[in-house]
Amino acid sequence: MMDAAEEALKRIEIHEAECKLMRQMIEKRLEQGQARFNRIERMLFAMYPFIIACLGAVEYLR
């Protein structure tokens, strides 16, 4: 009976180790996605002055 319990415990420990590794990989991917999102957001905010300047130039040239 103890052999089955020990085997089950061993399998649970292996499963927990695999879950921990997967969780770490997911967190890493989320952090990379966050960094990418931040970069895109900065690019978007950098475009706003250019768009406003273009609109101003169009109004000025009318």
C-alpha positions as a LaTeX table, in Angstrom:
\begin{tabular}{lrrr}
\hline
Residue & $x$ (\AA) & $y$ (\AA) & $z$ (\AA) \\
\hline
Met1 & 0.00 & 0.00 & 0.00 \\
Met2 & 2.84 & 2.42 & 0.77 \\
Asp3 & 4.36 & 1.80 & $-2.64$ \\
Ala4 & 1.23 & 3.15 & $-4.32$ \\
Ala5 & 1.19 & 6.16 & $-2.00$ \\
Glu6 & 4.88 & 6.81 & $-2.60$ \\
Glu7 & 4.37 & 6.49 & $-6.36$ \\
Ala8 & 1.44 & 8.92 & $-6.22$ \\
Leu9 & 3.48 & 11.38 & $-4.17$ \\
Lys10 & 6.37 & 11.11 & $-6.62$ \\
Arg11 & 4.03 & 11.74 & $-9.56$ \\
Ile12 & 2.50 & 14.75 & $-7.80$ \\
Glu13 & 5.96 & 16.19 & $-7.11$ \\
Ile14 & 6.93 & 15.76 & $-10.77$ \\
His15 & 3.67 & 17.38 & $-11.83$ \\
Glu16 & 4.24 & 20.31 & $-9.48$ \\
Ala17 & 7.76 & 20.80 & $-10.87$ \\
Glu18 & 6.41 & 20.81 & $-14.43$ \\
Cys19 & 3.67 & 23.27 & $-13.47$ \\
Lys20 & 6.23 & 25.56 & $-11.85$ \\
Leu21 & 8.33 & 25.52 & $-15.01$ \\
Met22 & 5.30 & 26.23 & $-17.19$ \\
Arg23 & 4.23 & 29.06 & $-14.89$ \\
Gln24 & 7.70 & 30.61 & $-15.15$ \\
Met25 & 7.60 & 30.37 & $-18.95$ \\
Ile26 & 4.15 & 31.99 & $-19.03$ \\
Glu27 & 5.30 & 34.82 & $-16.76$ \\
Lys28 & 8.33 & 35.40 & $-18.99$ \\
Arg29 & 6.13 & 35.59 & $-22.09$ \\
Leu30 & 3.76 & 37.99 & $-20.34$ \\
Glu31 & 6.68 & 40.23 & $-19.37$ \\
Gln32 & 7.93 & 40.20 & $-22.96$ \\
Gly33 & 4.45 & 41.06 & $-24.18$ \\
Gln34 & 4.23 & 43.90 & $-21.69$ \\
Ala35 & 7.56 & 45.28 & $-22.89$ \\
Arg36 & 6.37 & 45.08 & $-26.49$ \\
Phe37 & 3.10 & 46.79 & $-25.60$ \\
Asn38 & 4.98 & 49.58 & $-23.83$ \\
Arg39 & 7.19 & 50.08 & $-26.88$ \\
Ile40 & 4.19 & 50.29 & $-29.20$ \\
Glu41 & 2.49 & 52.70 & $-26.82$ \\
Arg42 & 5.54 & 55.00 & $-26.81$ \\
Met43 & 5.63 & 54.92 & $-30.61$ \\
Leu44 & 1.96 & 55.85 & $-30.74$ \\
Phe45 & 2.41 & 58.77 & $-28.37$ \\
Ala46 & 5.40 & 59.93 & $-30.41$ \\
Met47 & 3.17 & 60.09 & $-33.50$ \\
Tyr48 & 0.61 & 62.46 & $-31.93$ \\
Pro49 & 2.72 & 65.63 & $-32.28$ \\
Phe50 & 3.45 & 64.72 & $-35.91$ \\
Ile51 & $-0.25$ & 64.26 & $-36.68$ \\
Ile52 & $-1.14$ & 67.55 & $-34.98$ \\
Ala53 & 1.65 & 69.32 & $-36.89$ \\
Cys54 & 0.33 & 67.89 & $-40.18$ \\
Leu55 & $-3.19$ & 69.07 & $-39.38$ \\
Gly56 & $-1.82$ & 72.49 & $-38.50$ \\
Ala57 & 0.14 & 72.62 & $-41.76$ \\
Val58 & $-2.98$ & 71.74 & $-43.76$ \\
Glu59 & $-4.93$ & 74.50 & $-42.07$ \\
Tyr60 & $-2.08$ & 76.96 & $-42.59$ \\
Leu61 & $-1.75$ & 76.11 & $-46.30$ \\
Arg62 & $-5.47$ & 76.57 & $-47.03$ \\
\hline
\end{tabular}
